[in-house]
Amino acid sequence: MRTLLRMCVLAGCGLGFAAAVPALGQAAVNADAAESAAPDTIFYDGNILTGTRLKAGDADATAGRVRAVAVRAGKIVAVGADTAMLALKDAHTKAIDLKGAFVMPGFNDAHTHMAPAGRQRMSVDLDNVASLAAMLEKVHAYAVNLGQGEWILGGGWDHTKWPGAKLPTRQDLDAVSAGHPAFLQRTDGHIAIVNTAALKAAGITDSTPNPKGGQIDRDAEGHATGIVREGPTLAMVKNVIPAPSLATRRMAIESSMQDALSHGVTSIQDFSDWDDFLAMEEMEHAGTLHLRIAEWIDFNLPVSVLDERRASHPADDPLLHLTFLKAFMDGSLGSRTAAMNAPYADDPNNYGIARYDQAKLNQMASARAADGFQLGFHAIGDAANDMALNAFSAAEQVGRPANIRAAAKNADAEVVKAGVSDIWPQNFRFRIEHAQVVSPGAFERFRELGVIASMQPSHLLTDMAWAEARLGPERVKRAYAWKSFLDHGVTLAFGTDYPVESISPFRGLYAAITRQNVEGTQTFQPQEKLTIDEAIYAYTRASAFAEFREKIKGRLEPGYLADIVVLDRDITKASPQELLHTQVLRTVVGGETVYVAP
């Protein structure tokens, strides 16, 4: 009887058998699994949220609950009651008792920078330094151990958290850097402080003109202060810094990978250097890559190079693959380099920095979309978001007939919100990364163009302290507007922008449902709160949709990858403060346990 039961669940049986064996009532069957081989692993006695019925707006947080999951060859073959799942095992099956713990699909962080995060920890890590003095103390301690000519590298500092919120200067660094050139990026990566030696190495003088899309800050006498803003200017210094070795790149990725797994993140969508991707490939070939990575490529490369890189790695690789082309429309709010349609409320002569000419951007986007690439544009300010939407509008004309565009525009909003249906033959799934501040009509434009809003709710935990001062009382109503995006039928995918923020998804979930700072003393535009179901959906199924993998990731059901996280509490029922303190007990990728809490 036990053998017959196992064969029935794995291969599929008629209603007559199910009626005769009530234990099968909760079991879901993989229609593709015709063989009767036993599972490799069965996870049982769990409170398991499969995500099957979970959707944006679902009021029932208990939807799709089962007790056990059976896994074979890295995929889920059945889910259901303990008795039904345990009946499938044989002498080679490993049975893991979850002891009643809450289980859910692994988190998919839709926006990370893994290699830079690891290298930051390996150098001068200035994350959460409380003052300029504390920053300089860490720099000095690092500098005294360097060999002659070596660079002081690092980042993570945030002057908005310091008393006086004053930017550092090159003279500050000169006093503690012992003659070493220094390059230290702000937490958002959009500005850096460099010392005099670094300016000299980069050939930057008081008379050096600002590059297009960048800025060299100068004091009242016209001297460079040491603050360099945005990618084109940062590149002037980065280009003279010795590149890290392949071994250093692997160490950095390994460090960040372990950080992600310890926080229940099983998939990431990442923008690191191309040489970092090559290091990831080496790790995959060596069997040491245990995190699913969707890597982005630089939008600005020639199309021929993009084609070559796309062809260099199998597109259907479930562990490591290349996805969209990344471009930066602007900078960040914290650095006041986000491109705005009107001046900053607290800096009336400043509109931020736009990185592209619209006509040129439209041309480049159209060429790359026509070549079959997904596009993802960083846009923080409302002007930058408008620029990205304009480019997407131009690009989508390339391959989408008018009747298909009309169908997309008129499609059922709930279908789009769920993010599970292809509503046109060529679904570009263009993305805007961050989408922090948008114009009044932008929500509907996102919806009409099918653009995904890839956002990072944990940014608000820091930004709410100064966001209204930057934006003013009216513009701030369209900032970090997660609920408005959902209400307009826009697919909302969540991530962290790691290492700008901790890779912990629980901070993001907390921010999404409370819109409060960690202390609970400030609330920011509460009308944009999400439910816990909406937030979990954005971190799992919607983020899988954003990388064209919603049919294999984001749920715990037959045929899906066995990417599972076991938590110390049911986050669908936890209070906000309890949510912040959630601990990961076990992380499973492809059926293999890759992290267990110490």
N, C-alpha and C positions, 0 to 999 in steps of 0.2 A: 504493500500500500504506500509506504514511504517513497519508494522509487517511482511509482506511478505519479504520486503527487509532485515530485521534483520535475519529472518530464512534462507534466501538464503546465506548471507555472512557467517553465522556461520556453516551451514550444507553443503554448496556447491551446486551450480546450474549449469545448462547447459549453452552453449554458447548463446542459444536463449534468455534467461533471461538477461544475461550480455549485449547483444546487445540492448535489449529493455530499460535497465537502465544504461546509460553511466556512472553514478557515481560509479559504481562498477569497472570501468576499472582499477583503481590502487589498488583495494583491494586484498590482499592475503588471502586465506582461509585455515584454519586448517582442513585437511581431516579427522582427528580423532574426530572433534567436531560435533557430530551428533545431540546433543540436541539444543534446541532453547533458552536456558536461556540467559538473557542479561548479558553483561559484568559487573564486579564489578566497574571497573574504565576505563575511556577513557581519554587519554592524547591527546589534540588536539591543532591545530594552532602551530605546531612545525616544525622546519627544521631538520628532523629526518634521520640520517644515519643508515640504518638498518644493514649494514654489509653483506647483501645478496650477492652482487656482488663484494664487497671489497675483494681483494686478494693481495698477495705479487706481486708487479710489475704492479698492475692495474694503468693505467695512468689517469683514469677518477674518480676524487675525488667526483663527484656528483652521482656516481653509487649507486643505491639502496636507493633513497631518497623518503620519503613519508611525509605526514602532520600529521597523527594521528595513535595512537596505542590503541587497545582495549585489556583489560586484564580481565581474570576471573580465580579465584582460583590459583593465583600466576603465571599463564602462559599467554603468548600472544595468543589471539584467532584470531585476524585479524589486519592488518595494511592497510592504504590506505589514501584516501582523507577525509577531515573533514566531508563532507556531508554524505559519506558512513558510517563512523565510528559513528558519532553522531546519525545516524538513528537506531543504535543498542541498544541505552540505554532505560531503563525504569525508573520508579520512584525511584528505589533503586540504580541506577548507579551514581557514582560520576564522574563528568566531570571536568577535570583540564585543564585550559587554559595555555598553555606554552608561549603565547605572542610572538610567532615567534622565540623563543630561539633555539639554536642548541642542538640536542639530539643525543646520541649514545649509543651503548651497554656499560654497566658498565665495568670498567677496571678489569682485572684479573692479579694480581701481582703474578708472578710465583716463587717468592723466598722471604720469610720474616721470621722474628723471633719475633713474636708478643708479647709473654709473656716477654722475655728479654727486649724488647723495652719499655714496660710499666713499668717494674721494674726499668729500668734505669732512667725514669722520676721521679719515686717515691724515688730515692736515690740521689746520687751525679751525676747529669747530666752534663757531661763534653763536650757535643757536642758543637763544634765550640769555645771552649775556645782558646784565641788568643796567649797564652804564658804559660810557666811553672809557672810563678808567679801567673797568673790568676787562673790556676788549683789549686795551693796550697791554694790560698785564699778561693776558694769554699770548699775545703776539710776541712779547719780549721773552717769555718762557720758551716759546717755540724757536725763536731766532738764535738763541745762544747755543743750540745743539746742531745747527746747520753747518755744512761745509762751505768753504769759500765759494762765492758766486751762486749758491743755491737760492732759489726763489722761496719766499714766504707765500704760501697759497692757502686759501680757505674761504669761508663764508658763513652766512647764516645770521649776520648782525641785522638788527632792526632798530633804527634810531628813534622810531615813534614810541618805543617802549622805554626810552631813556629819559631821565630828568632833563627838561629843556628841549628834548627832541631835536637836538642840533646835529647836523651831519659832521662826520669826522673830516679832517684835512690831511693833506700829504705831510704837513709839518708834524702832526700828531704821530703819524706812522714813522717818520724819519727819526724821531726821538727814541724809538724802541726797536728799530729793525736792524741795528748793528751793521748798516751798510748793505744789507741784502735787498734786492728788489722785492716789492710786496704787491700782491694783487688779491684783494679780499672783496668778494661779492656780497651785496645786500641779500637778504633772505629771498627776495623775489627774483633775483638773478638779472634784474634790469638796470641796475647801477652797481658800480664798484668804487672802492676807495683804493688808490694806488699811491705809492710814495714817490719821492723825487727820482730815485734810482730806476724805478719802473717806467716813469715818464721818459727818462733819458733813453732807456733801452728801446722803447717803442718809437722814439723819434718825435715825441709830442713836445712842442714848445709853446710859448705864449702866443706865437703867431700862427700856429697850426689851425687851419680852418676846420669847422665842424663837418664831419662826413654827413652825407645825406641820410636822414633817419636817425642821427645820433647827435650827441652834444658833449662838449668839453666844458665843464663849469669853470668860471673865472671869477676872481674877486674884483673889487671896485677898481683896482689898478690894472686889471687885465691879465693878471697872472693865473695860471691853471691852479685850481684848488686841490686837485687830486681826485675829484669826483668825475667819473666818466659815465655817460648815460647811453643805454641801448646798444643793441648788437653790433652795429657798424663801428662804434667807438670802442666797445669792449674788445672787438676783434683786433683792433690796432695793437692792443697789449697782448692778448692771447696768442697772437701770431708769433711773438718772440719768446714765449714761454716754452721750454722743452716739453715735448709730448710725453705723457706717461708711457711706461713700458706695457707690453701685453700682460705681463704678470701682475703689474699694478692694477690694470683694468679688471683682470679676473678677480683680484682680491676685493676691489671696490664693489663689483657686482655681487660677489658671494656675501659680503657684509649686508648689502641692501636686501638681497634675497632672503636671508635669515630674518631680518627685521620684518619683512612683509609676511612671511609664513607665520611668525610668532604672533601676528595680529590677525590671522585668519584670512589673509589675502592669498588667493590661489591663482589669480590672473592679474596681469597689469597691462596697460597700454602706455608705451614708453617712448620718450624722446631723449636718447643719448647719442654720442658720436658714432659715426659709421664704424670706426675702429673698435668701439665698445660692442657693437653688434657682432663683429667678427670674433670678439672674445666670447660672446654668448654662444656663438656657433661652436667654438672649441669646447666650451663647457657641455653643450648638448652632446657632442660626439664622444666626450669623455664620460658621459653619464652623471655629471655633477650639476646639471641644471634641473631644478625641481620646482620651478615656478613657470607658469605659462606667460609668455611675453609676446605681445603684438608691438613690433617696433615701427616707428615712423621714420620717414625719409625727408631730407631737406627739400622743400618745394622749389628753391631757387636754382637747384642743379639743372644743367641742360637735360632736355627730354631724353636724349640718347643715353646719358649716364643713368637717369632714372630707370629707363628700360633695362639697362644692363644689371642694375642692382636688383630690380624686381625679379629678373630671371635667375638670379644667383642662388635663390633659396626656394624650396618647394612651397607653393602657396597653400597647400592643404596640410602642412605640418601642424599638428594640434598643440605642439609644445612651444615652438618658436616660428614666427612668421612676420613678414613685412606687411604693413597696412598703408595708412594714408600719408599724404604729403603735408608737411607742417610748414606754415608761414606765420610770421608775426606782423599783425597790423599796427600794433602800438606797444606801449610799455605796461606800467602798473599804476594803480591809484596811490599806493604807498609811496612811490617815487615821484608822483605827479607827472608821469610820462604817458599815462593813458590818454588817448586822443579823444577830445571832447568837442561837441558841437558848439558849446558856449564855454567861456572861461571857467576855471576853477573858482568856486565861491570864496576860497581862502587864498587865492592867488590870481587876481583879476586880469593879469597880463599873460596868463599861461593857458594855452589850449592843449597842452601835451605834445606828443611827438607822433605824427603819422609816419609809417615806414614805407608806404608805397604811393605812387601816382595811380589814380583810379584806372585810367585808360590802359596803362601798362599791366596793372594787376589783372584787369579783365582779360587782356590778351593772353597772359600767361596761364590764368586759370582755365580758360577755354581750351587751350592747347593740351593741357594736362588732363582735363576731364575727357576730351575727345580721345585721348590715348588710354582711357580706361582707369584712371587713378581716382581714388577717393581723396577729397581735399578736406583738411582740417585747419582752420585759421584761428590763431590766438587773437582775441579781441576783448579788451576790457572796457574802454570808453564807448559812449554812444556813437561817436563819429566812426570809431574803428569797427563797431558792429555793423553800421550802415555800409561801410566800405566793403566788408566781407560779404554781406547780403547782396550788394550790387554785383560783386564779382561772381557769386554763385548764380545769380539770375542770368548773367551773361553766359556763364559756362553751361547751364542746363539747357540753353537753347540749342546747343551743339548736337545733342543726341536724343532729344525728347520731342516727338511730334506734338503739335498743338492739341490734338484730342487727348493725348496722354497727360499733358499738363493740366487740362481742364478736369480730367478725372481725378488727378491728385488734389487739385484745389477743392473739389466737391466731395472728396471721400469722407466717410463717416469719422467724426473726430475721435470717437472711442477706439476705433481700430488703430488710428495713428498713435493715440495716447498709449495703448497697450504695446505698440512697437513690435508687433509680431506678424505683420502681413505686408507682403510686397504689393503695393498698389499701382505699380507701373513696371513695365518690362525692364527698363534700365533704371534701377534705383541707386542714385549716386550716394545717398546717405551722407551728404556734406555735413560737416560739423563746425560749430564755433566753440572753441575752448575758452571757458570762463564766462563770457556773455554777462559780465557783472553789471553793466549799466547800459540800458537800451533806450532808443527813441520811442515815442508814444505808439507809433504804428509798427514797431519791429516784431511784436509778438505774432501778429497776423502774417507778416512776411516770413518768419520762421516756419509757420504752419503751411503756408502756400508752397514754399520751396522744399518742404520736407527736411529742413535743416535740424540736426540734433543739437540741443543745448547741453554741452558737456561742461558741468559745473562742479565746484568744489565747496560744499557748504561750510567746511571747517575754516575757510578764509574769513568768514563773518565773525568768528570768535575773536579775532584780532582787529579786523577792520572796523567793527561797529564803534570802536572808541573814537574814530575820527572821520568816518565815512560821510556823515551828514555835513561836517564842516567843509569837506572837500566839494560836496555835490550841491548843497543847498536844500531847502525844505521840499521843493517840488521834484527835482530830478532824483532825489533819494528814494522816492516812491517806486521807481522803476529799477531799483538796485537789488541784486541778489534775489531776483523775483521768481523763485522756484514755483510757487503755486500759480502765478500768472501764466507761466509757460505751460504747465499742465492743463490749466483751464482753457488755453487756446489750442489744445490738441498737439502740443509739441513733445516729442520724445526727450526725456530728461535723463541723462546719464551722469553718475556721480563718481568723483575721484578726490584726490587730495593735493595734487601738484607737489608731491613729495620730492625734495626735502623742504619746500617752502612751508609745508605743514607736516606734522606727524603722519605716517602712513596708516595710523589707526582709523578704521572706518567708524568706530564707535563715537569718536569726537564729531565726525560728520553727521552721523545719525542724530546725535544730541542737538547739534546746531540746526538741523533740518526741522526737527519737531518742536523746538523751543524758541529759536531765534534769540537766545539769551547768551550772555557771556558765561564762562565756566562757573563763575561765582553766583550766577543767577541774579545779579544786581542791575542789569541793563537788558532791555528788550528792544529789538530793532524791527520796525515795520511788521508787527505780529500777524497782519493779514496774509503774509506769505508763508505761514507755517505749513508743513506737510504732516500727514499721518505717518505712523511708523511703517505701515504697509507700503505707502508710496515711496518712502525713503529707502526701504530694503529693496524694493523693485528697481529703483534707480541704480543701486549698487550691485545688482545681480543681473536680472533679465534684460534691463534696458542697456546696461553697459555691454552686455554680450551682443545685443542688437547693433550697437554702435560700431562693433568690429566685424559685423556680418557673421557672427557665430551663435546666434540665438537658438539654432537648431541642435547645438551640441553642448552649450554651457548655460548656466544660470538656473537650472532646475535639477532636482534629484528625482529623476524618473527614468524608466527604461530607455536605453539608447543614448543617454547623455553621459558625458564624462563624469567619472566618479570623483568630483572635486567637492570636498565636504569639510565643514568646520564644526567643531564641538565646543560649546561655550558653557560657562559656569552658571548661566542664568538664561531664562526665556526673555529675549530682548523685546518681544512683542508685548510683554506684560510688565516689564521693568519700569520703574520711575525714571525720569530724566537723569537724576544724579546717579542712580544705580546703573544706568546705561553707560555713563562715563567710566565706570569702574569695572566694566565687563572684562573678564579674563578668558583667553583662549586656552582650552584644555588639550585640543588635538587638531592638527591640520592635515588633511588627506588630499593628495593630488594624484589623479589617475589610479585611485584605489590604494596607493601606498602612503603610509603615514610618514610625513616629512617633518613634523614638529610635534613634540609632546611637552606640555608644561613641566618645568622642573619641580 
